[in-house]
Amino acid sequence: MDLESKVKKMGLGHEQGFGAPCLKCKDKCEGFELHFWRKICRNCKCGQEEHDVLTSNEEDRKVGKLFEDTKYTTLIAKLKNDGIPMYKRNVMILTNPVPAKKNISINTVTYEWAPPVQNQILARQYMQMLPKEKQPVAGSEGAQYRKKQLAKQLPAHDQDPSKCHELSPSEVKQMEQFVKKYKNEALGVGDVKLPGEVETKATDKNNVNNGDRGTSAAVGAMEGKSADLKASQYFCYCCKLNMKEGDPAVYAERAGYDKLWHPACFVCCTCSELLVDMIYFWKNGNLYCGRHYCDSEKPRCAGCDELIFSNEYTQAEGQNWHLKHFCCFDCDCVLAGEIYVMVNDKPVCKPCYVKNHAAICQGCHNAIDPEVQRVTYNSFNWHATQECFLCSCCSKCLIGQKFMPVEGMVFCSVECKKKMMS
């Protein structure tokens, strides 16, 4: 690929959401501007998911690609103009009559996603069992939460090599094989049923060929038996508490029909976040979100957030890094062989640390070099030298001596403190 093509490709990818306000930093951020290889804003260093970027189409394309070549193709549709699979998320609109002074008005509530079940009452029950702040009602905190989790749990760069930064042909091939493997072995979508219906499915599964869900005739034959079963016979695989009779449960086909979850308990075993749109990855008896399933299989670069498919990478500060991405978080200079300081779990070169992050000495009011000794008390700092750590009244050196701190000042004695304070 020539330089012009690279620039065009980079430009197209970096235009999306440009200038969008940061929901976390508010006015401190000048607007979203994607870093050229990190998955963060160049201005405020927050992720794209923290910005008010309209990404519904992009997210539907991402999930559509995830379900492509899986048993979940009923959840996607391919556009006629480009053939790209789009996620057909189930949107639920509820209308409730609200009494007014003169007439009855209609209150409409739109859920940006709901379980794709035919029984809307069941879907509504499911939503009510989620914490209110996680219910994806359009325009609400819950809708923002879903959007953020879609970005966090299902990164596009975990499934699409074209979303990654400069992979070699060998790395592209390895990634494609990895994605194919997890689609075949781990990926699933939860289903919402009443516990009795799940019991019916479990019994059917034992009576038919592996992978077959059974026929409606078989379900009918079990109906009488299932009706007699009480929900108290079922318990949540996560919290171990009993299911309440009449409440919907979530089950995961890859886990087996003998396991059930409360809607609010269908969470990732690593981050404990609600599995977005009930999309899960099953491994060794645990539910994972996409991100943490991939993390359990491959190292992830702490610089670019992509999975590492190269045999050569470095480890530092308990994290993994592409060799080219072990860089200063502030200026992007390569840190191999250089002195660096960790700031909020991010490596920063020494010049940037001194310029942007270093503690300021209360004595000389200069930045304190990270390699020199200092004295710290509460949020105040001093160079540990005879010139800086002095009594604020008589200038006696306090290194190795008892001192009395008062709002950024230090005193050698009660007398000096009284003299200065008066």
MOKA-V800473 format. One record per residue. N is the residue number from 1. RES is the residue in three letters. PHI is phi in whole degrees, -180 to 180 (NA if undefined). PSI is psi in whole degrees, 0 to 359 (none if undefined). OMEGA is omega in whole degrees, 0 to 359 (NA if undefined). Layout:
BEGIN
[[N/RES/PHI/PSI/OMEGA] [N/RES/PHI/PSI/OMEGA]]
END
This chain:
BEGIN
[[1/MET/NA/127/181] [2/ASP/-77/170/185] [3/LEU/-61/319/182] [4/GLU/-63/319/179] [5/SER/-65/319/179] [6/LYS/-62/316/181] [7/VAL/-64/317/179] [8/LYS/-62/315/181] [9/LYS/-63/316/181] [10/MET/-65/320/181] [11/GLY/-63/316/181] [12/LEU/-61/316/182] [13/GLY/-69/333/186] [14/HIS/-97/358/178] [15/GLU/-81/333/185] [16/GLN/-63/124/178] [17/GLY/76/9/183] [18/PHE/-57/128/177] [19/GLY/86/358/181] [20/ALA/-65/139/181] [21/PRO/-68/149/178] [22/CYS/-86/126/181] [23/LEU/-75/342/182] [24/LYS/-94/313/183] [25/CYS/-88/345/182] [26/LYS/57/235/186] [27/ASP/-74/350/180] [28/LYS/-70/337/180] [29/CYS/-97/134/180] [30/GLU/-75/351/183] [31/GLY/127/153/187] [32/PHE/-65/130/173] [33/GLU/-143/110/187] [34/LEU/-69/130/174] [35/HIS/-62/149/189] [36/PHE/-72/345/171] [37/TRP/-141/339/172] [38/ARG/-78/158/180] [39/LYS/-96/48/184] [40/ILE/-138/167/176] [41/CYS/-77/134/180] [42/ARG/-68/334/184] [43/ASN/-83/312/186] [44/CYS/-114/352/178] [45/LYS/71/10/174] [46/CYS/-85/161/178] [47/GLY/-75/166/179] [48/GLN/-61/327/182] [49/GLU/-66/343/178] [50/GLU/-86/355/182] [51/HIS/-106/154/182] [52/ASP/-82/65/181] [53/VAL/-97/128/178] [54/LEU/-78/105/187] [55/THR/-125/18/185] [56/SER/-58/315/179] [57/ASN/-64/317/180] [58/GLU/-65/319/179] [59/GLU/-67/320/179] [60/ASP/-65/326/176] [61/ARG/-67/318/182] [62/LYS/-62/312/180] [63/VAL/-69/325/176] [64/GLY/-60/318/178] [65/LYS/-67/324/179] [66/LEU/-62/320/182] [67/PHE/-84/351/179] [68/GLU/-63/139/180] [69/ASP/62/34/173] [70/THR/-130/179/178] [71/LYS/-76/358/183] [72/TYR/-101/27/181] [73/THR/-66/344/176] [74/THR/-68/344/180] [75/LEU/-92/4/180] [76/ILE/-130/161/175] [77/ALA/-139/140/179] [78/LYS/-96/129/181] [79/LEU/-70/141/182] [80/LYS/-66/325/186] [81/ASN/-73/326/182] [82/ASP/-130/354/178] [83/GLY/72/9/180] [84/ILE/-78/129/180] [85/PRO/-68/132/177] [86/MET/-117/140/179] [87/TYR/-71/123/177] [88/LYS/-93/73/180] [89/ARG/-68/145/182] [90/ASN/-82/115/177] [91/VAL/-99/130/182] [92/MET/-113/125/178] [93/ILE/-114/121/179] [94/LEU/-110/135/177] [95/THR/-117/129/180] [96/ASN/-125/126/176] [97/PRO/-68/132/180] [98/VAL/-119/120/180] [99/PRO/-62/133/175] [100/ALA/-120/182/183] [101/LYS/-65/315/185] [102/LYS/-106/326/181] [103/ASN/-146/186/180] [104/ILE/-103/124/177] [105/SER/-98/163/182] [106/ILE/-108/124/176] [107/ASN/-97/120/182] [108/THR/-108/130/177] [109/VAL/-119/125/180] [110/THR/-111/123/173] [111/TYR/-95/123/183] [112/GLU/-68/342/171] [113/TRP/-151/144/174] [114/ALA/-147/157/179] [115/PRO/-57/134/181] [116/PRO/-78/68/178] [117/VAL/-114/151/181] [118/GLN/-71/327/182] [119/ASN/-83/103/183] [120/GLN/-67/331/178] [121/ILE/-63/319/178] [122/LEU/-64/317/179] [123/ALA/-63/321/180] [124/ARG/-67/319/177] [125/GLN/-61/317/179] [126/TYR/-57/312/181] [127/MET/-60/320/182] [128/GLN/-69/340/180] [129/MET/-87/354/175] [130/LEU/-86/152/173] [131/PRO/-56/141/185] [132/LYS/-56/323/182] [133/GLU/-74/357/179] [134/LYS/-117/5/176] [135/GLN/-81/121/189] [136/PRO/-78/58/176] [137/VAL/-76/132/183] [138/ALA/-52/131/178] [139/GLY/81/5/184] [140/SER/-106/175/175] [141/GLU/-60/324/180] [142/GLY/-66/323/178] [143/ALA/-66/321/178] [144/GLN/-66/321/178] [145/TYR/-62/315/179] [146/ARG/-61/315/180] [147/LYS/-60/317/180] [148/LYS/-65/319/181] [149/GLN/-70/327/175] [150/LEU/-59/318/180] [151/ALA/-71/319/183] [152/LYS/-74/311/188] [153/GLN/-78/330/185] [154/LEU/-127/66/181] [155/PRO/-62/136/179] [156/ALA/-60/328/182] [157/HIS/-77/2/172] [158/ASP/-92/352/182] [159/GLN/-133/343/186] [160/ASP/-123/109/181] [161/PRO/-57/332/181] [162/SER/-70/344/178] [163/LYS/-91/1/182] [164/CYS/-99/165/186] [165/HIS/-96/105/171] [166/GLU/54/57/174] [167/LEU/-77/146/174] [168/SER/-78/161/177] [169/PRO/-54/322/179] [170/SER/-66/319/180] [171/GLU/-68/322/177] [172/VAL/-61/315/180] [173/LYS/-63/316/178] [174/GLN/-62/319/181] [175/MET/-66/317/179] [176/GLU/-61/320/178] [177/GLN/-67/321/179] [178/PHE/-63/314/180] [179/VAL/-63/316/179] [180/LYS/-60/319/181] [181/LYS/-64/313/182] [182/TYR/-73/333/174] [183/LYS/-65/322/182] [184/ASN/-79/330/191] [185/GLU/-112/338/189] [186/ALA/-130/325/187] [187/LEU/-66/138/176] [188/GLY/-156/168/176] [189/VAL/-128/127/181] [190/GLY/-64/156/178] [191/ASP/-125/144/183] [192/VAL/-105/123/180] [193/LYS/-145/165/167] [194/LEU/-78/146/184] [195/PRO/-52/323/179] [196/GLY/-62/323/180] [197/GLU/-69/325/178] [198/VAL/-67/320/177] [199/GLU/-59/318/178] [200/THR/-60/315/180] [201/LYS/-62/319/181] [202/ALA/-62/318/180] [203/THR/-67/318/178] [204/ASP/-59/319/186] [205/LYS/-63/330/179] [206/ASN/-75/344/184] [207/ASN/-105/0/182] [208/VAL/-128/176/180] [209/ASN/-64/151/181] [210/ASN/-56/129/178] [211/GLY/95/346/180] [212/ASP/-87/138/182] [213/ARG/-86/356/180] [214/GLY/93/169/183] [215/THR/-106/164/180] [216/SER/-66/330/179] [217/ALA/-65/319/180] [218/ALA/-66/322/178] [219/VAL/-63/318/179] [220/GLY/-62/323/181] [221/ALA/-66/332/181] [222/MET/-92/355/190] [223/GLU/-59/318/182] [224/GLY/-64/319/180] [225/LYS/-66/317/183] [226/SER/-65/325/183] [227/ALA/-64/332/182] [228/ASP/-83/345/182] [229/LEU/-78/136/180] [230/LYS/-97/149/183] [231/ALA/-62/336/181] [232/SER/-64/345/177] [233/GLN/-77/350/183] [234/TYR/-111/141/177] [235/PHE/-133/155/183] [236/CYS/-73/132/181] [237/TYR/-65/336/182] [238/CYS/-88/298/187] [239/CYS/-92/350/178] [240/LYS/69/4/178] [241/LEU/-83/154/181] [242/ASN/-68/151/172] [243/MET/-78/142/175] [244/LYS/-83/141/182] [245/GLU/-60/131/179] [246/GLY/90/350/179] [247/ASP/-85/141/177] [248/PRO/-71/152/176] [249/ALA/-126/158/176] [250/VAL/-107/136/172] [251/TYR/-127/156/181] [252/ALA/-120/117/186] [253/GLU/-57/321/181] [254/ARG/-67/336/180] [255/ALA/-82/341/184] [256/GLY/103/149/186] [257/TYR/-77/358/178] [258/ASP/-87/359/181] [259/LYS/-113/135/182] [260/LEU/-133/156/178] [261/TRP/-134/144/165] [262/HIS/-63/148/178] [263/PRO/-51/318/182] [264/ALA/-78/351/181] [265/CYS/-99/358/181] [266/PHE/-82/79/190] [267/VAL/-128/163/176] [268/CYS/-70/136/182] [269/CYS/-72/346/181] [270/THR/-96/307/184] [271/CYS/-98/351/179] [272/SER/62/17/177] [273/GLU/-86/148/176] [274/LEU/-55/130/181] [275/LEU/-68/115/189] [276/VAL/-62/129/181] [277/ASP/53/26/179] [278/MET/60/24/177] [279/ILE/-83/121/185] [280/TYR/-129/166/172] [281/PHE/-129/127/186] [282/TRP/-105/128/180] [283/LYS/-153/127/175] [284/ASN/50/44/176] [285/GLY/78/14/182] [286/ASN/-130/148/172] [287/LEU/-90/135/175] [288/TYR/-127/152/164] [289/CYS/-78/168/183] [290/GLY/-58/315/182] [291/ARG/-58/310/187] [292/HIS/-79/338/170] [293/TYR/-65/312/180] [294/CYS/-62/322/178] [295/ASP/-63/331/179] [296/SER/-78/348/183] [297/GLU/-109/326/186] [298/LYS/-137/151/172] [299/PRO/-69/150/179] [300/ARG/-119/134/180] [301/CYS/-71/125/180] [302/ALA/-73/348/179] [303/GLY/-87/306/185] [304/CYS/-102/354/179] [305/ASP/72/9/180] [306/GLU/-94/155/175] [307/LEU/-69/148/183] [308/ILE/-101/118/179] [309/PHE/-108/0/178] [310/SER/-86/149/176] [311/ASN/-76/340/181] [312/GLU/-104/114/174] [313/TYR/-154/168/182] [314/THR/-116/156/175] [315/GLN/-121/131/179] [316/ALA/-153/140/178] [317/GLU/56/35/178] [318/GLY/74/13/180] [319/GLN/-128/164/179] [320/ASN/-106/150/183] [321/TRP/-146/138/163] [322/HIS/-59/145/181] [323/LEU/-56/320/183] [324/LYS/-79/350/184] [325/HIS/-108/4/174] [326/PHE/-82/83/190] [327/CYS/-128/162/174] [328/CYS/-61/132/182] [329/PHE/-69/339/182] [330/ASP/-92/313/187] [331/CYS/-116/356/178] [332/ASP/70/12/176] [333/CYS/-71/145/181] [334/VAL/-69/136/187] [335/LEU/-102/359/181] [336/ALA/-55/121/179] [337/GLY/79/2/183] [338/GLU/-106/158/174] [339/ILE/-77/134/178] [340/TYR/-141/163/179] [341/VAL/-128/137/178] [342/MET/-84/125/178] [343/VAL/-124/115/184] [344/ASN/52/46/178] [345/ASP/67/16/178] [346/LYS/-119/135/180] [347/PRO/-76/136/180] [348/VAL/-131/133/180] [349/CYS/-65/160/184] [350/LYS/-61/314/179] [351/PRO/-59/318/179] [352/CYS/-68/325/178] [353/TYR/-62/311/181] [354/VAL/-62/321/183] [355/LYS/-74/319/191] [356/ASN/-111/338/191] [357/HIS/-129/345/188] [358/ALA/-63/148/174] [359/ALA/-69/148/180] [360/ILE/-101/132/180] [361/CYS/-71/131/178] [362/GLN/-70/340/182] [363/GLY/-84/303/184] [364/CYS/-102/352/178] [365/HIS/65/22/174] [366/ASN/-104/161/178] [367/ALA/-66/145/180] [368/ILE/-95/119/180] [369/ASP/-59/138/183] [370/PRO/-64/342/183] [371/GLU/-95/357/180] [372/VAL/-103/158/180] [373/GLN/-73/147/177] [374/ARG/-143/163/175] [375/VAL/-109/131/180] [376/THR/-125/132/174] [377/TYR/-138/120/188] [378/ASN/53/237/181] [379/SER/-99/10/183] [380/PHE/-104/145/183] [381/ASN/-134/151/176] [382/TRP/-140/148/165] [383/HIS/-61/138/179] [384/ALA/-83/62/181] [385/THR/-130/163/179] [386/GLN/-67/339/182] [387/GLU/-84/338/187] [388/CYS/-113/319/184] [389/PHE/-91/82/187] [390/LEU/-125/158/172] [391/CYS/-62/132/183] [392/SER/-69/350/181] [393/CYS/-105/302/187] [394/CYS/-103/359/177] [395/SER/66/23/175] [396/LYS/-72/137/178] [397/CYS/-68/132/185] [398/LEU/-107/7/179] [399/ILE/-64/124/181] [400/GLY/78/6/182] [401/GLN/-113/159/173] [402/LYS/-72/146/180] [403/PHE/-145/164/180] [404/MET/-119/112/181] [405/PRO/-87/140/176] [406/VAL/-145/103/174] [407/GLU/47/55/177] [408/GLY/86/354/175] [409/MET/-107/155/177] [410/VAL/-130/144/183] [411/PHE/-130/148/181] [412/CYS/-85/340/184] [413/SER/-156/166/177] [414/VAL/-62/324/181] [415/GLU/-63/315/179] [416/CYS/-65/323/180] [417/LYS/-65/313/181] [418/LYS/-63/317/181] [419/LYS/-61/316/183] [420/MET/-72/320/184] [421/MET/-75/338/179] [422/SER/-83/none/NA]]
END
